[in-house]
Amino acid sequence: MDCTSTRLPYRQTNAFSKIALDYIDQAAALKPFFTHTPTLQGIQEGIETRKQFATDRKTLVLELKKQYDRVETSDKVKKNIESLLSSDTFTITTAHQNNIFTGPLYFIYKIVHAIKLADHLKAFLPKENFVPVFYIGTEDADLEELNHIYLGGEKLVWETKQTGAVGRMKVDKGLLMLIDRMEGQLSVLPNGNELVGLVKKYYKEGTTIQDATFHFVNNLFAEHGLVVLLPDSATLKQQMIKIFEDDLLHQTASGIVEKTAERLEAEGYKVQVNPREINLFYLKDDRRDRIASLGTKYSVLSTQIEFTKEQLLRELKEYPERFSPNVILRGLYQETILPNIAFIGGGGETAYWLQLKDLFAYYKIPFPVLALRNSFLIVEKKWQEKIAHLGFTVEDFFLPVQELMNRLVAKESKNKTKLNGPLTELEQLYDTFKKQAKTVDKTLEKHVDALKQQTVYRLQELEKKMLRAEKRKFTDQQRQIHAIKEHLFPGDGLQERQENLSYYYAKWGREFIQQLYEHSLGLEQEFVILAEK
């Protein structure tokens, strides 16, 4: 596989939120909501801030070694883990839930971006080391969001009756059936059997989804030195006991984030997340349920479990792994346990992180540089040819279908649908009529104006009818436009939000990931079109 790439300003894609676009442009209205800019200077400032914060590097490294025990990985990963003991080593982190088989393509793009940015920073700041980290959101319980992939336009859904955190769920016969369906579609492609072999190797019956994801991602990216972290850990969560206790007793986070949300709304931005009074779930066995304060007791909603204040604090101290942060506290947890400088996230993630700056300041935890993750549109050769045949460019297909059709008709019809002679000439003619009529009777002026309006309107309607008739001649081209648009922008959304890695890996193998890496950006914030040569 060999590719060329072109870049597009994010605004030109018409696919990103106002807050994401304004953050890219570093709009003045957003500057109070982040600490350091996504620039080399911002990274350097972030490093100096981070140096003042005592990260428990020893605990982190011991936990990572434990998680990698009996995992076949690269020397580069092992070296990166060891390097985290050093005060001049920092992480570049991205995070995502453990979608089955990595879910949508942007799962992969995030990771590639973290790797590329770490390498980029090492080249420019050789005195420091930078380790790319993938933080797996294993505690997410939204099964409907994580239980499917799209392959060949078909939605493959894992039907299971398991409940609780998806990371703790186990591969069952239902998931194995999906792998068989994938094999049927992918085995005909050059690297299909290799991809299916990897999936079968790691998604074995009885294996947890978090372990399968860990091993699969490690296999794909170990050669690049990516460190994968499972945060569902009693050892790591011990560092959050004081913050978790504060949330349970005083609901501090809720008040701080609500005030930030009000300020963002006052600037005209849509708030991404709303805090709850208590931003923790109780995580045990096959359950993950919200904790709520009800009078003098604490209740685990949807269960019969209740605690007094003393019982709850004892539970937290003895079993910190049973307390799972929601989106409001998750970032604090990540930035506490990792010596992190930059966080790479999508538009939605960037938006909610902008709500958290004051919360980080309150707990005196360094706020990371926020970088909008890389986005790609992959255009295979056959689709480039179809686009060129219609006389368009790939960039044109970011436009709505109707706009593409209008352009096609306007170009192909060669002005057949325009009446000869501009309407200004007609208006001049009526002005002459009006002058003549005025000499006979002044009251006839309005009558001539009315006649002119009627004539202009009818001629404009005639042009519209001619345009519609011309469009009907282009039904074949219209079908082609719809087919291209649906392939590149499935469901009228970005390809990366639906398509899965499996097809592209089955077609191009590991070279696909290498091409993503080579064409990935570091701190530049632009959309990338990746075209197969």
N, C-alpha and C positions, 0 to 999 in steps of 0.2 A: 504494500500500500504506500502510495506517495501522494501527498496533498499540497495544495496551495491554500493560503488563507488571506482573507481580506477583513478589515475591521469596519465596524459600523457604530456611530454614536448610539448609545442606548435609547436616546429620545426618538431616533429614527425608526426603532423597531415597533413602537406603539404597543409595547407588551409589558411595561414596568410602571409601578405606582409612582405617584407624584413625590412621595417622601424618598423613595429610592433614587429617583432622578435628581431631586434637589440635593441629596447627600453626595451623589457623584459630582455635581456642580459646586459642592461646598457652599450652598446658599447660606446667606447671613442668618436667616431665621432659624437654622438648625445648629449653628455653632455653639449655643449654650448646652446642647444635648450630647456632645462627645468631647473627649479630652485631647486626643492627638489626631492629626490629619493622616489619611492613608498615603503618605509620602515617605521618602527616605528620611527626611528630617523628623517627621512624626514618629517613625520607628526608633530613631536614635533617642528622641525625647522619652519614648516609652521604655526603652532599655534603662535609662537613668532612673526613671520612676520605679521600675521593677526592682532595681538593685536595692532599693530602700525597704523592700518587703521581704520578710523572712519566709521563704518557701521551704517546706519540709521535704527537701530533695531526697534524703535518705529513705524516708517512708515510701515516697513515690517510686524510687528505683527498686526497692525490695518488693513492692506490690507488682510492678511491671514484670520483674523476673519471675515472680510466682505465677502471673498470668501467662507468661511465655514458656513456663516449664512444660517440657514434652511437645512444644510447638516447633515444627521445622521452619526456621526462618534464616535470614541472611546475616552474614558477618556485619554488614552495614547497620542493620537494625540493632544487633547486639552492641555495637560500638556506640550507636546513638543513645541507647538506654544507659550505658555506662557514663556517657558524657553528661547526662543530666545531673550527676553529682557535682559537676563543676559550676561555680558561680558565674562563669562567663558563657554558659549554655542556656538558650531560651527556646521556647516552643512556638511554633506557628500552628494554630489549631483550627480544625473544622469539625463539625458535629452533625450527626444525623441519626434518626431512628433506624432500627434494624429491619428495614423492608426486606421481604423475602427476595432472594437472588439479587439484591442491591436495588430493587425498585426502579424509579425513573433515572434517566441518564445523569441528571445533575448530581446525584449521589456520587458518581464517579468524577464529575467535573470538579466538585468541591475538593476532593482528595488530591487530584492532579494539581489544582491551584495551590494547595498548601505545600506540596512538594516543590513546585516551581518557585514559589515565593521564598521558601527556606533556602533553596540553592541560589536564588537571585541575591538575597541578603548576604549570604556567605561571601559572594564575589565582591560585594561593595563594602562589607564590614568584616574583613578577614580576622579581626581580633576576637570576634565573638563566634560562637557556634549556634546554629539554628536547626532544630529538629522538628520535622513535620509530624503532627499528631492527629489521629482520627479518633474522636471521642464518640463511642457508640451510645446512642440514647436508648439503652436496653430496657429502661423502666417504663417507656411509653406503653399505654394500654389501649390505644386507639387501633384496634385490630382492623377495622374497615379501611383505614388509611394505609395499612402495611401489608395486607394479605393478598396482594395481586400484582401482576405485571401485565404489560401489553406486549404481545408478540404477533407480528404480521397483522396488526389491526385488531386482533382478538384479545379480549380481556380474560386472562387466566386467573381464577380466584381460588384461594385456599379455603375450603370449607372445613371449619373445625369448631368443636364445642368448648375448647379450652378458654379459660378466662384469666384476667389479671395482666401483669406485665408481659408484653409480647416476647421480650428477650428470654423470659423464663419458660415460655411454651416450648413444647418438644415436637420435633419432626414426627409426623404420623403418616398413616397410609394415604390420607387425603393429599398431603404435600408430595408424597412419592408419586402419586398419580399425575400431578402437575408436571413433574420432571419427565415422566413418560411422554406426556403431550408435547413438551418442549423438544424432546429428542426427535419426535416424529417430524417436526418442522426444521430443526437445525442440523440434523445429521447429513442432509444433502449438501450442506455448505462446506467449503474447504477445511475449516477448523471447527466444524460443528461437534464432531465426536470429542475433540479435546475439551471444549467448553462443557459439554454434557458430562464428561468424565470428572471434571473438577467439581461440578455441582453434586454429582453422586458421591464423590469422595467425602465432601464436607456435610452435606445434608443427608445424614443417615438417620434411620428411624431411631428415636430415643434421644438424639442429640438436641440440646437446647438451641433455639434460634440465635441467641447471642453467641454461642460457641461456633455455630456454623458460619455466622457472619464474620466473626473474628478470623477464623481460619481462611475463609474465602478471600477476604480483603487482604490478609497477610500474604496469601499466595500471589495475588495480583500485583502487590506494590512493595513487597519485601526488598526487591532489588533496588528500589529507590530510597530505601531507608525509612519508610513510613512506620511509625510506632502506633499500634492500635491499643486503645485504652478502654477497659470495661469499668465504668464508674460504680456499678452495683457491687460495692465492696465495703465491708464493715471497717476495715483498716483506714480507708480513705475518708469515709464519712465521719470518723471520730473527730476529724479536724473541723467539722461543721456543727458540732454539738452546741456550742454557745450561740451561734446564729439561729439554729433550729429552735433552741429553747426560747430565744427572744421572740421568734415568730409565733410560737405556741402561746406564750404568756402575754405578750404585749402587741402583737400584730403590727410591728413597726413597718415592715416592708409595704404593707397595704397602704398606709397613709402616705408614705413617701412617693410611691409609684403613682398613686391617684393624683397627687399634686402635679407631678411631671406630665401625666396624661392630659390634665386640664390645660397646662401651658402649651402642649403640642396642638391640642384642639383649637386653642385661641389663635395659633399661627395658621390654621386652616388644614391641618393634617388629620387623617383618620387614625385613630388609636388602634394598635394591632392587638394588644392583649389587655385584659382587665384583671387586676389582682383580686384575690379573695382575702377575707379576714385572716385565714390561716392558709399558707401556701405549701402545705405538706400533705402527702398521702401516706397512708399506712400500708406497707408492702409486706405481705406475708403469704407464703405458699402460693396459691393461685388467685390471690386477690390483690387489688391495688385500689383503695378507696379513700376518699377525702376525709380529713380530720376536721371536725367542727367543734367550736366551743358552745355548749348548751347549758347555760346557767352555771352551776358549780361543777359540772362534769364536762368531760371531753368525749365526744362520740365519733366512732368510725362509721360514717354514713353507709347505708345499705347493708349494715351488719348489726349484730347484737352486741358488738364490742364497745365497752365504755371504760373510761379511766377517770379517777380523781386526778387533780393536779400532781400530787405526789407520785401516784402510780405512773402517770405519763412521763414525768421527768426521770423516774427510775428506769422505765422502759427505754427511753432515749439513751440514757447513759450505758445501759447493759447491752442494748441491741440497736445501735445507730443505723445498721443496714435495713431496719424495718421502716425507716423514715425516708420517703422519696420526695425530693423537691419538684415543684411544678416549674413552669417556664420562668416565673419571676425569680426563683431562687437558684435555678439550675446554673445560670451564668456565674453566680457567686461561688458555687461549688467548684466549677471548672477552673476559675481563675485563682481559687485558693490552693488547689492541689497541684496545679501546673505552673511553672515559671514562664507564663505566657506573655507574648508581646502583641500578637495580632490574632484576631478571630475572623475567619472567612465564612460568610453566610449569604444566603439569598436575600432577595428584596424584603420578604416578610420578616426574616430573622434580623436583618439590619434595622428594620423599623421598630421591632420590639426591644432590641438592645439600646436604641436611642431613648427608650423610656426608663432605662436602668442606671444612668450615670449618677444621679443623686443617691441612689441606693448603695452603689459602690463607694461613693464618697463617705456616706454615713458609717459604713463598716471598715473604712480605711483599706480597701482592697483596690489595687491598681486597675483602672479601666483600660481594656485593650484597644489597640488600633482596630477599627472596623473596616474590612475590605469586602466590597461586594464580590461574590464569587464569579468566576468566569462563566460565560454562557457561550455555547457553540450551536451552530446550525450545520449539520452534516449533509452535504449534497453529493450523492453518488453521480457517477458519470452519465448514467442513462437519464437522470432527471435534469442534468445540465443541458443535455442534448434536446430534450423536450422543450425546455425553457427557451433555448436559443432558436429553435424551430418556430416558436411563436413570436420571436422578435423581442423578447424581454430579457432582463438580467435577473439574477437571483435576488438582488436587492429589491427589485420591483415587487416581488411576491410577499413583501411585508405589508403591501397595500391590501385593502379589502377587495374581494372578488369583483364587486360592482365597479370599482375604480379601474381594475385591470381590464374588464370588459369594455368600459367606456373608451379607454386608451386604444384598445385593439380595434374597435369599430371606427374610431376617429382616424386612426392611421390607415386601416385597410380600405375604408370607403373613399378616401382621397377627396373629402369634401362633397361627396355626392349628396349628403343629407343637408347641405347648406344651400339656401336659395341664392340664385345669382343676384348680385347687387346687394350692398349693405342696406340695412333698414334706415340708416341716416339719409340715404337718397330719397326714400319714401317719405320720410318726415319733412325733408326740404320741399318735396312736391306738395304736400298738404299745407305747408306754410304759404306757398304761392296761392293755393286755392283759397286759403283763409283771407289773404290780402285782397283777392278779387271779390270774395263774398262780402268783405267789410265795406267795399265801395258801394255795394248795392244795398246792404242792410246790416248794420252792426250786430244785430241779434243772431245773424247766421254764423258768427265766429264760433260760438259754443257748439253749434251743430257740426261744423267742420271738425272741431276738436274731438267730438264724440265719434265721428266717422273714422278719424285717424286711429283712435284707440281701438276701435272694433277691428279695423283692418290689420293693425300691428299684432293684436292678440290672435287673430285667426291665422296669420302667417306664422307666428311663433308656434301655435298648435300644430300647423302643418309640418313644420320642421321636426317637432317632437314625434309625430306619426311616422315621418320618413326615417328618423333615427331608430324608432322601435322596429320598423320593418327591416331596416338594415341589420339590426341586431339579430333578428330571427334567422338571417342567413349564416350566422356564425355559431350555430348550435354545436358543431363539432369542436370548434376551438374553445367554446364555453365548457364543454365536457372535459377537455384537456386541462383547462385552467383549474377547474374544480378538483380534478384528480391530483394535479401537482400541489395545489394549495392544501388538500387534505393530507397528502403524504408529508409535506414539509411542516405543516402546522395542524397536526391532528386535533380534531375537535375545536378548531379555530384558536388553538393555544400553541405555545412553543413546543417544538419536538422534544426538547429535553425534559419537559414536565410529564411526558407520557411514555416515550419509547424506553426500552430496557437495553442494557449492555449486551445481552446475549446474542442478538442478531449480528451486531457489528463485530463482536469477538469471533462469532462463528464464521463470518465472512473474511475477516482480515487477521485474526489471531492477536497476539500480544503487540503486534505492530500498530494496532489501533490505539492502544494506550500510549505507545511511544510517540505517535503522531500528535495525540492530544497534548502530551508533555511538551513537545517541540514547539507547538503553536500556541501554547498557553501563555497568558500574560502574567506579569508579576503584580506591580502596583498600578499599571495602566488600567483604566476602567472603561473598556470598550467591548462591544459584542463581536464575536469572531465567527465568520462564515468559513467553514472548512470544506474545500472542494476537492473531490477525488480527481487525480490527474488521469 
